[in-house]
């Protein structure tokens, strides 16, 4: 178990960001560095760290003699940087000699057009708002069979970069960035995130726990939590306002609850930013989540005026922050407030069955 903290992040400008520290070592050595301000993200897999936050020299992964560089693609942008090897240490547990991404490395300043076309670069502290991302999703690796394939089905995460330019490659799953949890020698079937509730209007900071393993120790039992299995894409179903959204997911890396478009909800987006809702008063809502195994639960939540909330510069924790998201339901960090949420990794056995699943 290690501490996690919701605060404004290392750049002092983050809202609803869940942060922790990670120790990175040159593989098989005691040459290590602990990096704080790492965003905990259940929506991705693998460790990514800003080059500017690191002072280690790590072994470079290669493909046919040329460096492997990753274009990691997220909903709000991408990170570009070489794939290198490290031992990842988290509260006494170690994932040995595994691939990580070093974001924004000056060794590879030129971003290929196939990567830059995927969104906005987030290769600096100012753009990312964190010193890195710790991906703890329901998947073992960060892209899986799609990135291991050749041809048009490959989404273009991994590149081979000789001096003549970078080209997309088929990257075997075992050489992709890995969810470090499943590489632990024990407590390796998932994680538990536990955060207290937040008062209406927000809070300055929030302290919680990140616990490794599900049902492997006395402090990570499922208890009364209900299991919601996912499909192959890590999604389950959310029923909201009479409609079923099968591409729904739980994502601690999203800083709000993102669902539907504003004409459907009847809530206007903010005049200052179309990314968030700005209702005239607090809206109390509810939705039903349904796993592939048929388990259901009613989730109550509220959305407040984002402009009003964010004008309080003393606070960085808001449980009532939400925005539009067509055709899916993104249960972001506010979903975790006041809950214990389990993330079970694909193929790993747990007392609640074999992952992937969410439980709460």
N, C-alpha and C positions, 0 to 999 in steps of 0.2 A: 504494500500500500504506500502511496505517496500523495503528498498534498497537491491540490490543484486550486487555482485562484482565478476568479473572474474579476478583471480590472481593466484599466485602459491600455495595458500592454506596454512593451518597451519603447514605443514611439509616443506614448501618452495620448493616443487619439482613437483607441478601439472602443467599440460598444459591444457588450455581450461577447467578449472573447474569453475563452477558457484556456489558461496558460499553466505550464509546468516547466520543470528543468530536466534536461537530458544530458547524461554523460557519454561522450564519444571518445573512443580510444583507437589508436593505430592498432590493427588486428594483432592479437597475441602479445601485446606489450602493456606496460603500465604508463605509457605516454598518452595522457587523457586530458580532456577539457570538458568542463560542465558548462552548458549553454542554457541560460534562463530565457524566459519569454518565448517559449515554444508553444504554439497553438495546438490544443488537443482536438483532433478532427475525426469523428466516427464516420465521416463521409468519404474518406480516402484511406489508402494503405501505404505505409512506408514513411521513413524519416527524411525530411528535406530541411536543410539548414542553409541560411544565408552565408555566402563566402565571407562577407564582411564581419560576421560574428564568430568566425573560426580562425584559429592560429595553428592548426594541425596540418601536416602534409600526409595525405592518405593515398593508398595505392589506387591507380586509375584502372577502371574496367576497360577492356579493349575488345574489338571485333576485327579479326583479320589484321591485327597490328595497328589499328586506328582507334582513337578514343571513342567511347560510347557516351553520348550526351542525351539528356532527356528533355522533352517538351511535355511537362505534366499539365494536363488540361483540367481546369475547374470551371464551375458555372460562371464565375466572375472574372476569369482571366487565365493566365498560364504562367508557369515558372520554367526557366531555361537554365540548364547547368549540367556539368559532367556527373557521371555515375561513378562513385568511388566506393571503396570497401572500408568498413569500420566495425568495431565491436560497439554495440549499443547497450548501455547499462541503465536500468531503471529500478531503483529501490531494491538492490540486491539481486535482481534478475539480469541475465545477460543474453543478448542475441549476438552470437559470435560471427565475425567475418561476413557481414551481410551488406548488400548494396544500399547506399544512400545517395541522395542528390545534393550537390553543392550548388545552391542557387546563385546566379549572377557572378559566376567565376570569371575573372578577367582573362583567363586562358581562352575563353570561347565567347568573344564579344559579339560576333555576328550571328544573329538569329535567322535561320532559314525562313523563306517565305511561307512554306507549309506550316510552320509553327506560328509565326506572327499573325497569320490569317485566322487563328483560332480564338483571338480575343486580345485582352489588354495585358501587357507584361507586368509581372509582380515580382521583380527581381531585386528590389531594394527595400530597406526597412520602411521608407516612406510609402511605398506602394503596397507592401505586404502587411504592414502593421504588426509584424511579429518577426522574431529571429529565426523562425522555421515553423514547420508543420509536422506533428507526430500523428500519422494516419493509423487509426485503430478501428478500421471498419470490420464488416462481417467477412471480408475476403482476405485470403492469405497474401496475395500479391496485388500490385496496383493497377494491373490492366488485364492479366490473364490470357486466355487463348486468343483473343482478338489481336493483341500485340505480338503474339508468337506466330501469327499467320502472315502469309505473303499476299500481295495484291491489294485490291481496292477495299477489302474488309479491314485492313490494318488501319487503326485510327491515327497513326503517326506520333506515338509517344517517344519512341527510341530512334536515335540517329547514330550513324557511323560518321565520324568527322575527321577524315584525313586533311592534309593541308589544302587540298583542291576543292573543299566544300563538303557539306553534310548531306547525307541521303538517308531516308527512312529504312530501317532494317526490321526483320522479324527477330524479336528478342524472346528467347525461351523463358517460360514462366519462372524457372529457378534462378535466372539471372536478373529478373526484374526487382524493383524495390519490394521488400517484404514487410508485411505487418510483423513487427518484432515480437509480438506476444506469442505467436505460434512457434517461434524458434526457441523460446525459453525451455529449460530442461524440466520445469514443472510450472503449475499455474498457467498453462499455455492454451486453454480452450476459449478464452474470451476475457472481457473486462467488465467491471462494474463501476459506474460513475454515480456518485451520491452528492447531491447539492441541496442545501436548505432552500426554503421558499423565500420569495422576495415580496416585500410590501408593495401595495399599489403606489405607483409614482417612482419606484426604483430605489436603488441603494448605491453607495459608493463602491464597495467591493463585496465579494462573497467568497468564502473558503469552503472547499469540499474535499472529497477523497476520490482517488483513482485506485481501484483495487484490482489486482491481476488474478485471473482464474474465476471460474464459476463452479461453486460446489466443491472446491478443492481444499478449502480451509474453513475454519469456524466463522470467519467474518465475511465470506462471500457466497453464502447459501442463497438459493433462489427464494426461499421462504414462500410468501403468498404471491410473488410476481407471476403474471400470466405470460406464456410463451406465444409469440407471434412469428411464425415461420415466414421466410421471404422466398421470392422467386429467384431465378438464376442471376437477375440483375440487382439483387439486394432490396427489392421493393415489396411492399404489401399494399393493402387497400385502405383508403380513407373514404368514408361516406360523409359528405357534407352538403347541406342544403338540397338533399334528395338526389344527389349525383354521386356516383362511385368513381374514385380516382385511383386506378390500379398502380400508377407510378408514384407511390408515396414512400417516404423514407425518413429515418431519424438521423439527424446530422448536427453534432455538437459544433461543427465548424461554421454553421450558418448563424448569423447573429439575430435572426428573427424567425417568426412563423410566416412562411411564404406560401400563399394559397390563392388560387383562382385569380381572375381579373376583376378590377374594381366595378365594372358594370354589373357583374354577377352578384357581388356581395352588397352592392349599394353603398359602399364606402369610397369616398374620394381618395385619390392619392395626394400626397403633399405638394403644395405649389413649389416648394424648394427642391423636392426630389421625388420623382415618380417611383422610387424604389420602396417607399413606405406608404402606409395608409395614414390618413389624418381625419378620422371621424370627428364630428363636432362634440361628441361625448363618448365616454367609454362604452364599447360594445361587448356585451356578454354573449359568447357563442359556444357551440358544442359540436363535436364530430364523433363519428364512430370509427375506430380502427379495427381492421379485420386481417388476421394472418392467413397464410395459405392453408393452415391447419384448421381454419374455421373459428378460431378463438376471436372474440370481440370484446371491446371495451369502449365505454363512452368517455371522451376527453373533453373537459370543460376548460375554456380559455377566454381571455379578454384581449381586446385590441384598443389601445388608446391613441391619441393624437401624437404622432411621432415628433412633430415640430415642437410641441409643448414639452414632451419628455426630454428631447435632446437639447433643449435650451438650458436645462439644468446641468451646467458644466461640472458640478461637483460629483455627479453620478455617472457610472459607466455600466450599471446593471439594471436592465429593464425587462420585466416579465410580460409586458403588454405591447411589445414592439412587433409589428407585422407588416407585410407588404404583398404585392401581387406576384403571382407565379402561375402561368397558364398550364392547365392539363396535368398538374401534379400537386402534391401537398408535401411541403418540406417542413418537417417538425424540427426546427432549429433549437438553439440553446435554451430559449425560454421554456421549452417542453421539459427540460431537465430540472428546472427549479422546483423544489419540493418533492422530487421523485428519486427513486433508485432505479437506474436504467442499466440493463445488462446487454452486452453485445457479444453474441456467440459466433465464433469463427467457423467458416465453412469446413466440413470434414472433421471437425474436432468433437469428440464425445463429451457430453455434459449430463448432469442429472435431469435436465429438461429435454434431452434428445440431442441429436447431432446437429451442429450448426449448418447453415446460417439461420439465425433468428435474432429478434429483439425480445426482451422481456422487461416488464414493468408492472 
